[in-house]
Amino acid sequence: MKKLCFAVVVFAAMMFATTGCRQTPAAQEVAVDSDTIVPLDTFIEVDSTVYGVCGEGTAMHTLELVTDGGDTLYYTYQVEEDADVIGGLMVGDRLAVMGKTDDHGLVAKKMINLTTLLGKWTSLDKNFEIVEGGLVNSNVEAESNPWVSWKILNGHLLLNTDTFDIVELGADSLYIENDKGIFVYKRAI
């Protein structure tokens, strides 16, 4: 049973790697054994993030997002309640938005300013640069596990395979947290 389950997981990973992130109209399923059918989504984490540029119609409680696909979406948000704005909102900046739909339309729950996230960051033991296109440049040769890639996945920052919550993102500071602790970086010039 364990070998069969392992084989199914490997097969699903290979299928995902060869087909990319195409969406199919119907949910895909994988037969684990003759009695059990498991949805393929069980094995692959789907990113619900919407990417785009902050539009000129952004105001105190409304976000205009011009998506990468060219659509214009309008989100409402209430920072006082539970919406999280990370890195600020500036017209023209690239954003990653996590939200939901309710009776009144789209509601933003977390907005990450990717333009603010880009750049060189430094601490006592790590120096790196987050660049556009999902790449991370590291200036420390002796580092045993340098970060080489980044992405936002469902509101979390992934550096290689390390997953972090962005606690704070400002013009000159970045605080990220995972199960190992909080890591503080300052903007390098």
Accessible surface in RSA format (square Angstrom, percent):
REM  Atomic radii and reference values for relative SASA: ProtOr
REM  Chains: A
REM  Algorithm: Lee & Richards
REM  Probe-radius: 1.40
REM  Slices: 20
REM RES _ NUM      All-atoms   Total-Side   Main-Chain    Non-polar    All polar
REM                ABS   REL    ABS   REL    ABS   REL    ABS   REL    ABS   REL
RES MET A   1   141.24  73.1  95.10  62.9  46.14 109.8  89.39  76.0  51.85  68.7
RES LYS A   2   181.88  88.7 172.95 106.1   8.93  21.3 118.89 107.0  62.99  67.1
RES LYS A   3   179.51  87.6 171.98 105.5   7.52  17.9 118.57 106.7  60.93  64.9
RES LEU A   4    81.48  45.4  76.53  54.7   4.95  12.4  80.14  56.3   1.33   3.6
RES CYS A   5    47.18  35.7  47.18  52.6   0.00   0.0   8.26  20.9  38.92  42.0
RES PHE A   6   140.32  70.2 135.35  83.8   4.96  12.9 139.40  84.5   0.92   2.6
RES ALA A   7    52.86  48.6  44.38  68.5   8.48  19.3  48.81  68.7   4.05  10.7
RES VAL A   8    13.65   9.0  12.14  11.0   1.52   3.7  13.65  11.9   0.00   0.0
RES VAL A   9    58.57  38.5  58.09  52.6   0.48   1.2  58.09  50.5   0.48   1.3
RES VAL A  10    58.27  38.3  56.36  51.0   1.91   4.6  58.26  50.6   0.01   0.0
RES PHE A  11   109.41  54.7 108.00  66.9   1.42   3.7 109.25  66.2   0.16   0.5
RES ALA A  12     2.10   1.9   0.72   1.1   1.38   3.1   1.86   2.6   0.24   0.6
RES ALA A  13    58.08  53.4  47.50  73.3  10.57  24.1  54.08  76.2   4.00  10.6
RES MET A  14   111.85  57.9 108.43  71.8   3.42   8.2  88.48  75.2  23.37  31.0
RES MET A  15    83.01  43.0  82.91  54.9   0.10   0.2  62.66  53.3  20.36  27.0
RES PHE A  16    81.77  40.9  77.23  47.8   4.54  11.8  80.79  49.0   0.98   2.8
RES ALA A  17    81.71  75.1  47.53  73.3  34.18  77.8  55.87  78.7  25.84  68.4
RES THR A  18   110.46  78.6  73.13  74.1  37.33  89.0  73.99  99.4  36.47  55.1
RES THR A  19    46.58  33.1  35.73  36.2  10.84  25.8  27.41  36.8  19.16  29.0
RES GLY A  20    35.39  43.6   0.00   N/A  35.39  43.6  31.96  87.7   3.43   7.7
RES CYS A  21   104.73  79.2  78.46  87.5  26.27  61.7  38.15  96.6  66.58  71.8
RES ARG A  22   176.06  73.9 145.53  74.2  30.54  72.7  70.57  96.4 105.50  63.9
RES GLN A  23   168.67  94.3 135.02  98.7  33.65  80.1  47.26 100.6 121.41  92.1
RES THR A  24    67.37  47.9  46.07  46.7  21.31  50.8  41.88  56.2  25.50  38.5
RES PRO A  25   148.69 108.4 103.04  93.9  45.65 165.9 116.72  96.4  31.97 198.7
RES ALA A  26    72.73  66.9  62.54  96.5  10.19  23.2  70.08  98.7   2.65   7.0
RES ALA A  27    90.43  83.1  53.13  82.0  37.30  84.9  64.06  90.2  26.37  69.9
RES GLN A  28    87.51  48.9  76.07  55.6  11.44  27.2  33.51  71.3  54.00  41.0
RES GLU A  29   115.08  66.1  83.04  62.8  32.04  76.3  16.18  31.3  98.90  80.7
RES VAL A  30    20.06  13.2  16.12  14.6   3.93   9.5  20.06  17.4   0.00   0.0
RES ALA A  31    67.48  62.0  49.19  75.9  18.29  41.6  49.19  69.3  18.29  48.5
RES VAL A  32     9.65   6.3   9.31   8.4   0.34   0.8   9.31   8.1   0.34   0.9
RES ASP A  33    43.31  30.3  32.95  32.8  10.36  24.5  24.27  57.1  19.04  19.0
RES SER A  34   118.18  99.9  71.29  95.1  46.89 108.0  58.61 124.8  59.57  83.5
RES ASP A  35   135.34  94.8  98.01  97.6  37.33  88.3  33.94  79.9 101.40 101.1
RES THR A  36    57.07  40.6  54.09  54.8   2.98   7.1  37.07  49.8  20.00  30.2
RES ILE A  37   111.59  63.5  86.31  64.3  25.28  60.9  86.31  62.2  25.28  68.6
RES VAL A  38    29.24  19.2  28.90  26.2   0.34   0.8  29.24  25.4   0.00   0.0
RES PRO A  39    69.31  50.5  69.31  63.2   0.00   0.0  69.31  57.2   0.00   0.0
RES LEU A  40    24.85  13.8  24.85  17.8   0.00   0.0  24.85  17.5   0.00   0.0
RES ASP A  41    97.34  68.2  84.71  84.3  12.63  29.9  22.78  53.6  74.56  74.4
RES THR A  42    91.20  64.9  56.17  56.9  35.03  83.5  54.48  73.2  36.72  55.5
RES PHE A  43    61.60  30.8  26.47  16.4  35.13  91.4  32.01  19.4  29.59  84.7
RES ILE A  44    38.21  21.7  32.60  24.3   5.62  13.5  36.52  26.3   1.70   4.6
RES GLU A  45   117.95  67.7  88.72  67.1  29.23  69.6  42.74  82.7  75.21  61.4
RES VAL A  46    91.59  60.3  75.94  68.8  15.65  37.7  80.14  69.6  11.45  31.1
RES ASP A  47    52.79  37.0  30.17  30.0  22.62  53.5  20.16  47.4  32.64  32.5
RES SER A  48    79.24  67.0  58.15  77.6  21.08  48.6  52.04 110.8  27.20  38.1
RES THR A  49    14.53  10.3   0.00   0.0  14.53  34.6   0.00   0.0  14.53  22.0
RES VAL A  50    46.51  30.6  43.38  39.3   3.13   7.5  46.51  40.4   0.00   0.0
RES TYR A  51    56.94  26.6  51.98  29.6   4.95  12.9  46.64  35.0  10.30  12.7
RES GLY A  52     0.12   0.1   0.00   N/A   0.12   0.1   0.12   0.3   0.00   0.0
RES VAL A  53    58.79  38.7  58.79  53.2   0.00   0.0  58.79  51.1   0.00   0.0
RES CYS A  54     1.91   1.4   0.48   0.5   1.43   3.4   0.00   0.0   1.91   2.1
RES GLY A  55     6.69   8.3   0.00   N/A   6.69   8.3   6.69  18.4   0.00   0.0
RES GLU A  56   153.07  87.9 128.41  97.1  24.66  58.7  43.04  83.3 110.03  89.8
RES GLY A  57    38.42  47.4   0.00   N/A  38.42  47.4  26.00  71.3  12.43  27.8
RES THR A  58    31.73  22.6  10.57  10.7  21.17  50.4  10.57  14.2  21.17  32.0
RES ALA A  59    61.81  56.8  46.29  71.4  15.52  35.3  58.78  82.8   3.02   8.0
RES MET A  60   151.95  78.7 130.92  86.6  21.03  50.1 106.47  90.5  45.48  60.3
RES HIS A  61    62.99  34.4  60.00  41.7   2.99   7.6  39.69  40.9  23.30  27.1
RES THR A  62    44.68  31.8  44.68  45.3   0.00   0.0  20.12  27.0  24.56  37.1
RES LEU A  63     0.00   0.0   0.00   0.0   0.00   0.0   0.00   0.0   0.00   0.0
RES GLU A  64    23.76  13.6  23.76  18.0   0.00   0.0   0.39   0.8  23.37  19.1
RES LEU A  65     0.00   0.0   0.00   0.0   0.00   0.0   0.00   0.0   0.00   0.0
RES VAL A  66    57.31  37.7  56.00  50.7   1.31   3.1  56.00  48.7   1.31   3.5
RES THR A  67    18.38  13.1  12.95  13.1   5.43  12.9  11.44  15.4   6.94  10.5
RES ASP A  68    95.76  67.1  56.01  55.7  39.76  94.0  42.45  99.9  53.32  53.2
RES GLY A  69    72.50  89.4   0.00   N/A  72.50  89.4  37.94 104.1  34.56  77.4
RES GLY A  70    55.13  68.0   0.00   N/A  55.13  68.0  29.72  81.5  25.41  56.9
RES ASP A  71    92.52  64.8  87.93  87.5   4.59  10.9  16.28  38.3  76.24  76.0
RES THR A  72    65.24  46.4  40.60  41.2  24.64  58.7  20.50  27.5  44.73  67.6
RES LEU A  73    50.03  27.9  48.27  34.5   1.76   4.4  50.03  35.1   0.00   0.0
RES TYR A  74   121.69  56.8 108.09  61.5  13.60  35.4  81.12  61.0  40.56  50.0
RES TYR A  75     6.07   2.8   6.07   3.5   0.00   0.0   1.39   1.0   4.68   5.8
RES THR A  76    64.21  45.7  64.21  65.1   0.00   0.0  55.06  73.9   9.16  13.8
RES TYR A  77    12.60   5.9  11.11   6.3   1.50   3.9   3.60   2.7   9.00  11.1
RES GLN A  78    71.74  40.1  68.70  50.2   3.04   7.2  22.69  48.3  49.05  37.2
RES VAL A  79    78.79  51.8  67.14  60.8  11.65  28.1  67.14  58.3  11.65  31.6
RES GLU A  80   134.13  77.0  96.16  72.8  37.97  90.4  72.74 140.7  61.39  50.1
RES GLU A  81   134.70  77.3 102.46  77.5  32.25  76.8  42.02  81.3  92.68  75.7
RES ASP A  82    93.71  65.6  72.30  72.0  21.40  50.6  40.72  95.8  52.99  52.8
RES ALA A  83     9.53   8.8   2.08   3.2   7.45  16.9   2.08   2.9   7.45  19.7
RES ASP A  84    61.98  43.4  60.61  60.3   1.37   3.2  15.31  36.0  46.67  46.5
RES VAL A  85    44.84  29.5  20.15  18.2  24.69  59.5  20.15  17.5  24.69  67.0
RES ILE A  86     6.83   3.9   3.62   2.7   3.21   7.7   6.69   4.8   0.14   0.4
RES GLY A  87    16.86  20.8   0.00   N/A  16.86  20.8   3.67  10.1  13.18  29.5
RES GLY A  88    33.72  41.6   0.00   N/A  33.72  41.6  28.92  79.4   4.80  10.7
RES LEU A  89    42.83  23.9  14.20  10.2  28.63  72.0  14.24  10.0  28.58  76.9
RES MET A  90   126.40  65.5 124.45  82.4   1.95   4.6  94.57  80.4  31.83  42.2
RES VAL A  91    83.87  55.2  61.17  55.4  22.71  54.7  61.17  53.1  22.71  61.6
RES GLY A  92    48.80  60.2   0.00   N/A  48.80  60.2  25.81  70.8  22.99  51.5
RES ASP A  93    25.51  17.9  25.17  25.1   0.34   0.8   0.34   0.8  25.17  25.1
RES ARG A  94    74.39  31.2  73.76  37.6   0.63   1.5  28.92  39.5  45.47  27.6
RES LEU A  95     0.00   0.0   0.00   0.0   0.00   0.0   0.00   0.0   0.00   0.0
RES ALA A  96     0.00   0.0   0.00   0.0   0.00   0.0   0.00   0.0   0.00   0.0
RES VAL A  97     0.04   0.0   0.00   0.0   0.04   0.1   0.00   0.0   0.04   0.1
RES MET A  98    18.52   9.6  18.30  12.1   0.23   0.5  18.52  15.7   0.00   0.0
RES GLY A  99    39.92  49.2   0.00   N/A  39.92  49.2   3.23   8.9  36.68  82.2
RES LYS A 100   106.23  51.8  96.16  59.0  10.07  24.0  57.22  51.5  49.01  52.2
RES THR A 101   102.04  72.6  73.30  74.3  28.75  68.5  54.25  72.9  47.79  72.2
RES ASP A 102    59.45  41.6  41.21  41.0  18.25  43.1  30.80  72.5  28.65  28.6
RES ASP A 103   147.25 103.1 108.19 107.7  39.06  92.4  32.06  75.5 115.18 114.9
RES HIS A 104   168.62  92.2 132.64  92.2  35.98  92.0  92.34  95.2  76.28  88.8
RES GLY A 105    28.96  35.7   0.00   N/A  28.96  35.7  27.79  76.2   1.18   2.6
RES LEU A 106    54.41  30.3  48.19  34.5   6.22  15.6  48.19  33.8   6.22  16.7
RES VAL A 107    24.73  16.3  24.73  22.4   0.00   0.0  24.73  21.5   0.00   0.0
RES ALA A 108     0.39   0.4   0.00   0.0   0.39   0.9   0.00   0.0   0.39   1.0
RES LYS A 109    59.53  29.0  56.33  34.6   3.20   7.6  46.07  41.5  13.46  14.3
RES LYS A 110    40.12  19.6  40.12  24.6   0.00   0.0  22.34  20.1  17.78  18.9
RES MET A 111     0.59   0.3   0.07   0.0   0.52   1.2   0.12   0.1   0.47   0.6
RES ILE A 112     0.08   0.0   0.08   0.1   0.00   0.0   0.08   0.1   0.00   0.0
RES ASN A 113     0.76   0.5   0.30   0.3   0.46   1.1   0.00   0.0   0.76   0.7
RES LEU A 114     8.93   5.0   8.93   6.4   0.00   0.0   8.93   6.3   0.00   0.0
RES THR A 115    60.90  43.3  51.91  52.6   8.99  21.4  45.63  61.3  15.27  23.1
RES THR A 116    24.33  17.3  17.81  18.1   6.52  15.5  14.09  18.9  10.24  15.5
RES LEU A 117     0.00   0.0   0.00   0.0   0.00   0.0   0.00   0.0   0.00   0.0
RES LEU A 118    42.35  23.6  37.15  26.6   5.20  13.1  37.26  26.2   5.09  13.7
RES GLY A 119    19.37  23.9   0.00   N/A  19.37  23.9  18.29  50.2   1.08   2.4
RES LYS A 120    90.03  43.9  87.54  53.7   2.48   5.9  35.46  31.9  54.57  58.1
RES TRP A 121     1.29   0.5   0.00   0.0   1.29   3.0   0.00   0.0   1.29   2.1
RES THR A 122    25.77  18.3  24.90  25.2   0.87   2.1  13.35  17.9  12.42  18.8
RES SER A 123    33.38  28.2  11.86  15.8  21.52  49.6  24.42  52.0   8.97  12.6
RES LEU A 124   192.78 107.4 155.16 111.0  37.62  94.6 158.34 111.2  34.44  92.7
RES ASP A 125   119.74  83.9  96.20  95.7  23.54  55.7  46.68 109.9  73.06  72.9
RES LYS A 126    29.81  14.5  29.53  18.1   0.28   0.7  18.33  16.5  11.47  12.2
RES ASN A 127    49.09  33.8  48.99  47.3   0.09   0.2   9.28  22.3  39.81  38.5
RES PHE A 128     4.51   2.3   2.04   1.3   2.47   6.4   2.67   1.6   1.84   5.3
RES GLU A 129    42.07  24.2  42.06  31.8   0.02   0.0   1.27   2.5  40.80  33.3
RES ILE A 130     1.00   0.6   0.00   0.0   1.00   2.4   0.00   0.0   1.00   2.7
RES VAL A 131    34.51  22.7  32.03  29.0   2.48   6.0  34.51  30.0   0.00   0.0
RES GLU A 132   121.56  69.8 106.11  80.3  15.45  36.8  43.23  83.6  78.33  64.0
RES GLY A 133    71.86  88.6   0.00   N/A  71.86  88.6  42.27 116.0  29.58  66.3
RES GLY A 134    20.33  25.1   0.00   N/A  20.33  25.1  13.91  38.2   6.42  14.4
RES LEU A 135   104.54  58.2 104.54  74.8   0.00   0.0 104.54  73.4   0.00   0.0
RES VAL A 136     7.63   5.0   0.00   0.0   7.63  18.4   0.00   0.0   7.63  20.7
RES ASN A 137    69.74  48.1  66.22  64.0   3.52   8.5  18.88  45.4  50.86  49.2
RES SER A 138    36.74  31.0   8.44  11.3  28.30  65.2   7.91  16.8  28.83  40.4
RES ASN A 139   103.18  71.2  75.60  73.1  27.58  66.4  27.33  65.8  75.84  73.3
RES VAL A 140    46.83  30.8  38.25  34.6   8.57  20.7  41.61  36.2   5.21  14.1
RES GLU A 141   170.86  98.1 138.41 104.7  32.45  77.3  66.22 128.1 104.64  85.4
RES ALA A 142    99.14  91.2  63.16  97.5  35.98  81.8  75.12 105.8  24.01  63.6
RES GLU A 143    34.43  19.8  15.62  11.8  18.82  44.8  22.08  42.7  12.35  10.1
RES SER A 144   118.19  99.9  77.60 103.6  40.59  93.5  56.19 119.7  62.00  86.9
RES ASN A 145    87.57  60.4  84.25  81.4   3.31   8.0  27.49  66.1  60.08  58.1
RES PRO A 146    46.90  34.2  43.94  40.1   2.97  10.8  43.94  36.3   2.97  18.4
RES TRP A 147    13.52   5.4  12.09   5.9   1.43   3.4  10.33   5.5   3.19   5.2
RES VAL A 148    90.68  59.7  86.39  78.2   4.29  10.3  86.39  75.1   4.29  11.6
RES SER A 149    45.30  38.3  45.30  60.5   0.00   0.0  27.87  59.4  17.43  24.4
RES TRP A 150    25.51  10.2  17.52   8.5   7.99  18.8  19.77  10.5   5.73   9.3
RES LYS A 151   109.80  53.6 107.22  65.8   2.59   6.2  60.58  54.5  49.22  52.4
RES ILE A 152     4.60   2.6   0.00   0.0   4.60  11.1   0.00   0.0   4.60  12.5
RES LEU A 153    23.11  12.9  22.26  15.9   0.85   2.1  22.26  15.6   0.85   2.3
RES ASN A 154    41.17  28.4  27.76  26.8  13.41  32.3  18.44  44.4  22.72  22.0
RES GLY A 155     1.63   2.0   0.00   N/A   1.63   2.0   1.47   4.0   0.16   0.4
RES HIS A 156    65.27  35.7  65.27  45.4   0.00   0.0  37.59  38.7  27.69  32.2
RES LEU A 157     0.06   0.0   0.06   0.0   0.00   0.0   0.06   0.0   0.00   0.0
RES LEU A 158    24.46  13.6  24.04  17.2   0.42   1.1  24.04  16.9   0.42   1.1
RES LEU A 159     0.13   0.1   0.13   0.1   0.00   0.0   0.13   0.1   0.00   0.0
RES ASN A 160    39.75  27.4  22.09  21.3  17.67  42.5  17.55  42.2  22.20  21.5
RES THR A 161   128.37  91.3 105.22 106.7  23.14  55.2  80.74 108.5  47.62  72.0
RES ASP A 162    41.22  28.9  36.55  36.4   4.68  11.1   7.79  18.3  33.43  33.3
RES THR A 163    67.08  47.7  56.40  57.2  10.68  25.5  38.76  52.1  28.32  42.8
RES PHE A 164     6.96   3.5   5.78   3.6   1.18   3.1   6.96   4.2   0.00   0.0
RES ASP A 165    60.38  42.3  59.42  59.1   0.97   2.3  15.44  36.3  44.95  44.8
RES ILE A 166     6.49   3.7   0.15   0.1   6.34  15.3   0.15   0.1   6.34  17.2
RES VAL A 167    75.79  49.9  46.27  41.9  29.52  71.1  52.06  45.2  23.73  64.4
RES GLU A 168    84.33  48.4  80.71  61.1   3.62   8.6  26.09  50.5  58.25  47.6
RES LEU A 169    12.09   6.7   0.00   0.0  12.09  30.4   0.00   0.0  12.09  32.5
RES GLY A 170    22.21  27.4   0.00   N/A  22.21  27.4  22.21  60.9   0.00   0.0
RES ALA A 171    86.60  79.6  66.24 102.2  20.35  46.3  69.79  98.3  16.80  44.5
RES ASP A 172    97.37  68.2  94.75  94.3   2.62   6.2  29.83  70.2  67.54  67.4
RES SER A 173    22.87  19.3  22.87  30.5   0.00   0.0  16.75  35.7   6.12   8.6
RES LEU A 174     0.17   0.1   0.17   0.1   0.00   0.0   0.17   0.1   0.00   0.0
RES TYR A 175    72.12  33.7  72.12  41.0   0.00   0.0  31.09  23.4  41.03  50.6
RES ILE A 176     0.02   0.0   0.02   0.0   0.00   0.0   0.02   0.0   0.00   0.0
RES GLU A 177    67.68  38.9  66.89  50.6   0.78   1.9   7.95  15.4  59.72  48.8
RES ASN A 178    32.16  22.2  14.77  14.3  17.39  41.9  16.99  40.9  15.18  14.7
RES ASP A 179   141.58  99.2  94.01  93.6  47.57 112.5  52.55 123.7  89.02  88.8
RES LYS A 180   166.39  81.2 129.39  79.4  36.99  88.1  90.47  81.4  75.92  80.9
RES GLY A 181    29.09  35.9   0.00   N/A  29.09  35.9  28.37  77.9   0.71   1.6
RES ILE A 182    95.12  54.1  67.56  50.3  27.56  66.4  67.56  48.6  27.56  74.8
RES PHE A 183    70.52  35.3  67.35  41.7   3.17   8.2  70.52  42.8   0.00   0.0
RES VAL A 184    81.10  53.4  67.54  61.1  13.56  32.7  67.54  58.7  13.56  36.8
RES TYR A 185     7.09   3.3   5.33   3.0   1.76   4.6   1.87   1.4   5.22   6.4
RES LYS A 186   135.08  65.9 134.02  82.2   1.06   2.5  77.81  70.0  57.28  61.0
RES ARG A 187    61.44  25.8  49.38  25.2  12.06  28.7  32.54  44.5  28.90  17.5
RES ALA A 188    32.28  29.7  21.07  32.5  11.21  25.5  25.29  35.6   6.98  18.5
RES ILE A 189   208.40 118.6 148.54 110.7  59.86 144.3 168.55 121.4  39.85 108.1
END  Absolute sums over single chains surface
CHAIN  1 A    11744.5       9160.4       2584.1       6967.1       4777.4
END  Absolute sums over all chains
TOTAL         11744.5       9160.4       2584.1       6967.1       4777.4
